[in-house]
Amino acid sequence: MLQRVQNQRFKEFIYRSEVLLRFFSRRRGFWLRYLLCWVIGCVTLSTDEINSYDQRFQLRGDQKVSSDIVMITIKQSDISNIYDARTNSLGNINEATDITDSFFWDKKTWTGLLTRLLKQNPKSIGVVLYFGDNIGAVYMTPDERKLFDDPRITWASTTNNLERVLTPVFANRDKNNLGNNELRRDEDGIVRRVFPSRDDTPHLVEKITGKHFPTTLAGLPINFRGSSRVFAQYSLSEILYDELPANTFTNKIILIGAETSSAPVYSTPVGTLSRTEIMAHITDTVLGNKWIKRLGFLWYAAGFMVLMWLAVFIITTYPQSVALFFIIWIATLLAALSAWVFDSFYFWSPAFSPFVLLAATWTIFIGYQATKIEKQNFALQQEQQYLAELEQLKNNFVSLISHDLKTPIAKIQAIVDRLMTQHQDNELGQDLKSLRSFSDELNRYIQSILKVLRVESRDFKINTDVADINEVIEEALQQLRPLARERGIQVHTSLEPMFSLEFDSTLIKEVVINLVENAIKYSPAGGSIEVVSHEVDEYVHVLVKDTGEGIKPEDLDKVWGKFTRGSDQDLKTKGTGLGLYLVKYFIELHGGKVTMESKLGHGTTVTFTLPLESENNYSDSVGV
């Protein structure tokens, strides 16, 4: 039993797999285009971060930064007056990453600077300059040693080209007042990320902020808040000459660096910055936890699949102009949303690659839609040609049968007429009269079919001439009065005298005959029919009113169809259901209208109108 169930499940799995394969095989052109667009988006995504990542910082401009960060910049002019008096050892200068740092060392100057800063009780002080073997041996008194060993001061250590850690001369015994000031460039020479220290010494920013980087495994994107102008900066001379308020540095994080034309500068997404300025940006990022976050490549690739599905749905559902509007709107919305999320939540999402993806999807699938429509048009043309041939075959068949029936019917009628003259009073004469009536009815059916075939032919045209509508009505009534007398129905007319107008008298006479004949057919014995003509505004109105049973409201719209009759007339009276169809067709060819009003038990009124002024485009509206 278990084996049977497993076999059944396996067969079901195989069947579903085959159905899925057939589905994708039938639409492989669609899915190949879909895959091509997705690959284009993913390839663009791989370079999008490098190309557009920097532009995000440039476009958003300067942002608000933490007010707790203060920069002190020592200029070359501040230290040049004591240049000759300071002690400098160049023995190990090749091991320093920045050989100009030693230029800014002067014990007296730094003693005065640190003393004034510590008096204001700052939160921490980070010395970005490296003072190690490059400044030689430094002799300090116990008070000076205590000052330089203050736990609030962090001295920069660095790493040389041989990955050797260089320790500053002010490191204490436990070396817990050191912070690595290393900055690493990406392959294109731009500093975008900060890397955790590769040794036991923490990063300088970690020391002065008291916070650790979120990870020690990879580089962290720095949230550059703008140019160097976003941070408060003070010069050495302003501090040494007490030109600043007493609480300027209270509870602040101070970064001390140097500014000189020979000092190295780093290319960043916001332009060239000094080491101190980059450290300030890193510090602001750590304090506000403003690290730039981004998802993995697979998440963005999956998002592209969803975005493509939406774009393809729009392109294949809406007209081309509407689809283009939606695609542009989506691309604009994504760009705006990406910028807003980056500025507000420090989350990087691609903007350029989705634009490329949407553009590629639009281009490729518009071509796909054009090819699909072309195939549909070709199939439609083939179908139209087939239907035209089928319609022509039907018309030829009906016409042939109808014409072939007319000859034997005419012969039958001739024989019946001859026999009727010989047997007028006996029972056979009555049967011959019935046979003559049936043959007339069959002849009318055939004539109705031939009329429909003729008016539905593509080369049918109306032949207009100037005539009196009342004369045409009288001729039609003259032809039908014997039938009305036979059924005991009175025909009354109220024809308003009017000028002649231009119309096809043959077709209009056929219209009047069909309407009056219908009125006679559906009126009871002893009933009456009224035919009225009058002129209103720019139209001639002709009414045919009977006293028959009327038509159900639900049948009023159906009776104008081909081979359609009232639902309750099929067994009461005989007819082809073509009369009213021809009436509506002929009147509309003349630019007129036909309406019907009926109420059960109160009769039916059919009205048609003809324009007084002939339209020259009658023939343009002809054809089916």
PANU-829309 format. One record per residue (C-alpha): x, y, z; residue number from 0. Coordinates in steps of 0.1 Angstrom, whole numbers, always signed. Last residue first. Layout:
N
X Y Z NUM
...
//
This chain:
624
-213 +452 -435 623
-216 +478 -462 622
-231 +512 -467 621
-219 +542 -446 620
-199 +557 -475 619
-229 +554 -499 618
-249 +577 -478 617
-221 +603 -477 616
-238 +630 -497 615
-265 +636 -472 614
-299 +646 -485 613
-316 +675 -467 612
-350 +667 -453 611
-337 +640 -430 610
-358 +608 -428 609
-376 +596 -397 608
-391 +562 -388 607
-419 +556 -364 606
-434 +522 -354 605
-465 +522 -331 604
-478 +490 -315 603
-511 +479 -301 602
-530 +485 -269 601
-532 +450 -254 600
-496 +448 -244 599
-480 +482 -249 598
-457 +491 -278 597
-435 +519 -289 596
-409 +513 -317 595
-382 +536 -331 594
-365 +540 -365 593
-338 +566 -372 592
-326 +584 -403 591
-293 +588 -421 590
-306 +572 -453 589
-287 +540 -447 588
-302 +540 -412 587
-336 +538 -427 586
-327 +509 -450 585
-311 +488 -422 584
-339 +495 -396 583
-365 +484 -422 582
-345 +454 -433 581
-342 +440 -397 580
-379 +448 -392 579
-388 +425 -421 578
-363 +397 -416 577
-380 +376 -389 576
-390 +351 -415 575
-428 +351 -408 574
-458 +330 -398 573
-482 +340 -371 572
-494 +326 -338 571
-468 +299 -331 570
-437 +321 -333 569
-454 +352 -321 568
-450 +349 -283 567
-412 +355 -282 566
-414 +383 -307 565
-394 +377 -338 564
-357 +374 -348 563
-343 +362 -381 562
-319 +392 -381 561
-323 +415 -352 560
-347 +445 -349 559
-372 +424 -328 558
-347 +420 -299 557
-349 +456 -286 556
-386 +456 -281 555
-387 +420 -268 554
-382 +427 -231 553
-411 +452 -232 552
-435 +425 -245 551
-450 +434 -279 550
-485 +446 -287 549
-518 +427 -291 548
-527 +445 -323 547
-544 +478 -328 546
-519 +492 -353 545
-499 +524 -358 544
-475 +532 -386 543
-458 +566 -382 542
-438 +585 -407 541
-417 +615 -396 540
-399 +638 -420 539
-369 +656 -405 538
-354 +691 -403 537
-378 +705 -377 536
-409 +683 -376 535
-426 +673 -408 534
-456 +650 -410 533
-467 +615 -421 532
-493 +593 -406 531
-504 +557 -413 530
-532 +543 -391 529
-541 +507 -390 528
-575 +493 -378 527
-589 +462 -363 526
-619 +442 -374 525
-600 +410 -376 524
-570 +411 -351 523
-538 +431 -359 522
-505 +411 -361 521
-504 +404 -398 520
-519 +438 -408 519
-494 +457 -388 518
-465 +435 -401 517
-477 +442 -437 516
-479 +479 -428 515
-443 +479 -416 514
-429 +457 -443 513
-447 +477 -471 512
-435 +510 -457 511
-399 +499 -456 510
-401 +484 -491 509
-414 +517 -503 508
-385 +534 -486 507
-361 +510 -504 506
-376 +516 -538 505
-379 +554 -533 504
-342 +558 -525 503
-343 +593 -510 502
-342 +630 -519 501
-371 +651 -508 500
-403 +664 -523 499
-422 +692 -505 498
-448 +685 -480 497
-486 +678 -477 496
-493 +660 -444 495
-505 +624 -448 494
-531 +612 -424 493
-540 +577 -436 492
-565 +551 -424 491
-563 +513 -432 490
-593 +493 -420 489
-588 +456 -412 488
-612 +428 -423 487
-586 +402 -430 486
-593 +401 -468 485
-597 +439 -468 484
-562 +443 -454 483
-547 +419 -480 482
-565 +438 -507 481
-552 +471 -493 480
-515 +460 -494 479
-505 +471 -529 478
-524 +504 -527 477
-507 +509 -493 476
-472 +508 -508 475
-482 +531 -537 474
-498 +555 -512 473
-467 +556 -490 472
-445 +563 -521 471
-468 +591 -531 470
-466 +605 -496 469
-428 +605 -497 468
-428 +626 -528 467
-397 +620 -549 466
-362 +633 -558 465
-338 +605 -565 464
-314 +584 -544 463
-299 +551 -555 462
-286 +532 -525 461
-254 +512 -528 460
-246 +475 -522 459
-210 +466 -532 458
-201 +448 -500 457
-232 +426 -500 456
-253 +428 -470 455
-281 +446 -489 454
-283 +419 -515 453
-281 +389 -492 452
-309 +404 -471 451
-330 +410 -501 450
-325 +375 -514 449
-336 +361 -480 448
-368 +382 -481 447
-376 +371 -517 446
-372 +334 -507 445
-396 +339 -478 444
-420 +358 -500 443
-420 +329 -525 442
-427 +305 -498 441
-458 +325 -487 440
-470 +327 -523 439
-466 +290 -527 438
-486 +285 -495 437
-514 +307 -508 436
-515 +289 -542 435
-517 +255 -524 434
-545 +268 -502 433
-563 +280 -534 432
-557 +246 -550 431
-572 +229 -519 430
-603 +250 -522 429
-606 +242 -559 428
-603 +205 -552 427
-634 +207 -530 426
-656 +219 -559 425
-665 +253 -571 424
-634 +267 -589 423
-620 +236 -606 422
-609 +244 -641 421
-597 +280 -635 420
-579 +267 -604 419
-561 +241 -624 418
-545 +268 -646 417
-535 +289 -615 416
-521 +258 -598 415
-500 +249 -629 414
-486 +285 -631 413
-479 +285 -593 412
-460 +253 -595 411
-440 +266 -625 410
-431 +298 -605 409
-422 +277 -575 408
-400 +255 -597 407
-382 +286 -610 406
-379 +304 -577 405
-363 +275 -559 404
-331 +275 -580 403
-327 +312 -573 402
-331 +307 -536 401
-307 +277 -536 400
-281 +296 -556 399
-284 +327 -534 398
-282 +306 -502 397
-251 +288 -514 396
-234 +319 -528 395
-242 +338 -496 394
-228 +309 -475 393
-197 +306 -497 392
-192 +344 -495 391
-195 +343 -457 390
-170 +314 -455 389
-146 +332 -478 388
-150 +364 -457 387
-146 +343 -425 386
-114 +328 -438 385
-100 +361 -448 384
-110 +376 -415 383
-92 +346 -397 382
-61 +351 -418 381
-62 +388 -411 380
-67 +381 -374 379
-38 +357 -374 378
-16 +384 -390 377
-28 +410 -365 376
-21 +386 -336 375
+14 +380 -350 374
+20 +417 -353 373
+6 +423 -318 372
+30 +397 -304 371
+59 +412 -323 370
+50 +447 -311 369
+46 +434 -275 368
+80 +418 -276 367
+95 +450 -290 366
+78 +469 -262 365
+92 +442 -240 364
+128 +448 -248 363
+128 +486 -247 362
+106 +489 -216 361
+125 +461 -197 360
+159 +477 -206 359
+147 +512 -194 358
+132 +496 -162 357
+165 +478 -155 356
+186 +508 -163 355
+165 +529 -139 354
+167 +501 -113 353
+205 +502 -117 352
+208 +539 -112 351
+188 +541 -79 350
+204 +515 -57 349
+195 +513 -20 348
+218 +527 +7 347
+202 +529 +42 346
+213 +559 +63 345
+178 +562 +77 344
+169 +598 +68 343
+193 +607 +40 342
+196 +573 +24 341
+159 +566 +28 340
+150 +599 +12 339
+175 +595 -17 338
+162 +560 -25 337
+126 +571 -23 336
+133 +599 -47 335
+150 +576 -72 334
+124 +549 -68 333
+96 +574 -73 332
+112 +588 -105 331
+116 +552 -119 330
+80 +544 -110 329
+67 +576 -126 328
+88 +569 -158 327
+74 +534 -160 326
+38 +546 -153 325
+40 +572 -181 324
+55 +547 -205 323
+27 +523 -198 322
+1 +550 -204 321
+17 +559 -238 320
+20 +522 -248 319
-15 +511 -239 318
-19 +492 -207 317
-16 +455 -198 316
+16 +441 -214 315
+37 +472 -204 314
+22 +474 -169 313
+26 +437 -161 312
+61 +438 -175 311
+70 +467 -152 310
+55 +450 -121 309
+72 +417 -128 308
+105 +436 -134 307
+102 +453 -100 306
+96 +419 -83 305
+126 +403 -100 304
+147 +434 -93 303
+138 +430 -56 302
+152 +394 -58 301
+185 +408 -72 300
+186 +434 -45 299
+182 +407 -18 298
+208 +385 -36 297
+234 +413 -35 296
+233 +417 +2 295
+215 +446 +19 294
+229 +480 +27 293
+236 +500 +58 292
+256 +532 +60 291
+266 +536 +97 290
+249 +565 +114 289
+252 +551 +150 288
+250 +588 +161 287
+283 +587 +181 286
+300 +563 +156 285
+291 +583 +125 284
+301 +616 +141 283
+335 +601 +151 282
+340 +587 +116 281
+333 +622 +102 280
+358 +638 +126 279
+384 +612 +117 278
+380 +621 +81 277
+385 +658 +90 276
+417 +649 +109 275
+431 +629 +80 274
+426 +658 +57 273
+398 +659 +32 272
+395 +659 -6 271
+360 +658 -20 270
+326 +646 -7 269
+330 +609 -18 268
+365 +610 -4 267
+400 +617 -18 266
+426 +619 +10 265
+450 +647 +17 264
+487 +643 +27 263
+504 +672 +44 262
+527 +694 +22 261
+503 +723 +20 260
+498 +723 +58 259
+470 +718 +81 258
+475 +699 +113 257
+454 +678 +136 256
+438 +678 +171 255
+404 +661 +175 254
+384 +672 +205 253
+353 +655 +219 252
+334 +680 +239 251
+323 +681 +276 250
+336 +717 +279 249
+356 +727 +249 248
+342 +763 +244 247
+334 +767 +281 246
+359 +795 +289 245
+350 +815 +258 244
+377 +817 +230 243
+405 +843 +225 242
+426 +828 +252 241
+459 +836 +233 240
+470 +799 +232 239
+435 +789 +222 238
+429 +813 +193 237
+465 +808 +182 236
+460 +770 +178 235
+431 +774 +155 234
+395 +765 +160 233
+371 +744 +140 232
+334 +735 +145 231
+324 +707 +121 230
+303 +711 +89 229
+329 +731 +71 228
+351 +701 +65 227
+328 +691 +37 226
+296 +670 +40 225
+281 +645 +64 224
+303 +615 +53 223
+286 +584 +66 222
+317 +561 +66 221
+310 +526 +52 220
+324 +499 +76 219
+353 +478 +64 218
+351 +441 +72 217
+354 +416 +101 216
+357 +436 +133 215
+320 +446 +134 214
+297 +472 +150 213
+327 +495 +158 212
+333 +500 +195 211
+322 +530 +216 210
+342 +550 +242 209
+341 +580 +218 208
+378 +589 +221 207
+391 +554 +221 206
+368 +540 +194 205
+378 +570 +172 204
+415 +562 +176 203
+410 +526 +166 202
+418 +500 +192 201
+454 +487 +197 200
+454 +449 +199 199
+463 +446 +162 198
+445 +447 +128 197
+425 +478 +138 196
+390 +480 +126 195
+386 +493 +90 194
+370 +526 +81 193
+353 +529 +47 192
+349 +553 +18 191
+385 +566 +13 190
+391 +569 -25 189
+422 +556 -43 188
+403 +535 -69 187
+412 +503 -52 186
+398 +516 -19 185
+419 +537 +4 184
+428 +528 +40 183
+431 +551 +69 182
+452 +543 +100 181
+449 +565 +131 180
+453 +537 +156 179
+445 +547 +192 178
+468 +548 +222 177
+461 +558 +258 176
+459 +522 +270 175
+496 +515 +265 174
+499 +499 +299 173
+531 +519 +307 172
+519 +550 +291 171
+524 +559 +254 170
+537 +594 +250 169
+566 +584 +227 168
+541 +572 +200 167
+540 +536 +190 166
+546 +524 +154 165
+529 +492 +145 164
+548 +473 +118 163
+527 +463 +87 162
+558 +467 +66 161
+544 +499 +50 160
+542 +515 +84 159
+514 +513 +109 158
+502 +542 +131 157
+497 +552 +167 156
+478 +583 +176 155
+477 +596 +211 154
+445 +595 +232 153
+441 +622 +259 152
+413 +618 +285 151
+435 +595 +305 150
+461 +623 +312 149
+495 +609 +304 148
+507 +641 +287 147
+498 +661 +317 146
+513 +637 +342 145
+545 +636 +322 144
+546 +674 +321 143
+542 +674 +359 142
+569 +648 +363 141
+593 +668 +341 140
+596 +658 +305 139
+626 +649 +282 138
+616 +640 +246 137
+639 +617 +225 136
+634 +620 +187 135
+605 +637 +170 134
+602 +610 +142 133
+606 +582 +168 132
+570 +588 +178 131
+547 +618 +175 130
+518 +608 +151 129
+493 +635 +146 128
+456 +626 +152 127
+457 +637 +188 126
+423 +627 +202 125
+410 +646 +232 124
+382 +633 +254 123
+351 +646 +272 122
+365 +680 +277 121
+371 +695 +312 120
+377 +732 +303 119
+411 +730 +322 118
+420 +701 +300 117
+421 +723 +269 116
+442 +751 +284 115
+468 +726 +297 114
+468 +706 +264 113
+477 +737 +244 112
+503 +751 +268 111
+521 +718 +270 110
+517 +714 +232 109
+534 +747 +226 108
+562 +741 +251 107
+569 +706 +238 106
+571 +716 +202 105
+559 +691 +176 104
+543 +704 +144 103
+571 +696 +121 102
+572 +660 +133 101
+538 +654 +116 100
+554 +662 +82 99
+569 +628 +78 98
+534 +612 +76 97
+535 +574 +76 96
+565 +574 +99 95
+590 +545 +95 94
+612 +565 +72 93
+618 +591 +99 92
+637 +567 +121 91
+668 +588 +127 90
+652 +622 +119 89
+654 +636 +153 88
+639 +669 +160 87
+643 +693 +189 86
+626 +727 +186 85
+643 +761 +185 84
+645 +765 +147 83
+608 +759 +142 82
+597 +782 +169 81
+583 +809 +147 80
+570 +783 +122 79
+545 +768 +146 78
+514 +789 +142 77
+522 +796 +105 76
+521 +759 +96 75
+486 +757 +109 74
+474 +737 +138 73
+438 +727 +134 72
+416 +721 +164 71
+384 +702 +155 70
+354 +700 +178 69
+328 +672 +180 68
+300 +674 +206 67
+278 +694 +182 66
+270 +662 +164 65
+265 +668 +127 64
+238 +683 +105 63
+242 +676 +68 62
+262 +693 +41 61
+251 +685 +5 60
+226 +658 -5 59
+239 +655 -41 58
+275 +650 -33 57
+269 +623 -7 56
+246 +603 -30 55
+270 +608 -59 54
+296 +588 -41 53
+274 +557 -40 52
+263 +562 -76 51
+292 +549 -95 50
+308 +525 -70 49
+275 +512 -56 48
+261 +508 -91 47
+289 +487 -105 46
+275 +453 -94 45
+239 +466 -98 44
+245 +472 -135 43
+252 +435 -140 42
+222 +426 -119 41
+199 +449 -140 40
+212 +435 -173 39
+208 +399 -160 38
+172 +407 -150 37
+164 +421 -185 36
+179 +390 -201 35
+159 +367 -179 34
+126 +384 -187 33
+135 +383 -224 32
+142 +346 -221 31
+109 +342 -202 30
+88 +358 -229 29
+104 +339 -258 28
+101 +307 -238 27
+64 +310 -236 26
+54 +277 -250 25
+84 +260 -234 24
+77 +276 -200 23
+42 +261 -200 22
+54 +228 -214 21
+80 +225 -187 20
+54 +233 -160 19
+30 +206 -174 18
+59 +181 -175 17
+68 +189 -139 16
+32 +185 -128 15
+30 +151 -145 14
+63 +139 -130 13
+52 +150 -95 12
+19 +132 -100 11
+37 +100 -111 10
+60 +102 -80 9
+30 +107 -58 8
+13 +77 -73 7
+44 +56 -69 6
+47 +66 -33 5
+10 +57 -26 4
+15 +23 -43 3
+46 +15 -23 2
+28 +24 +9 1
+0 +0 +0 0
//
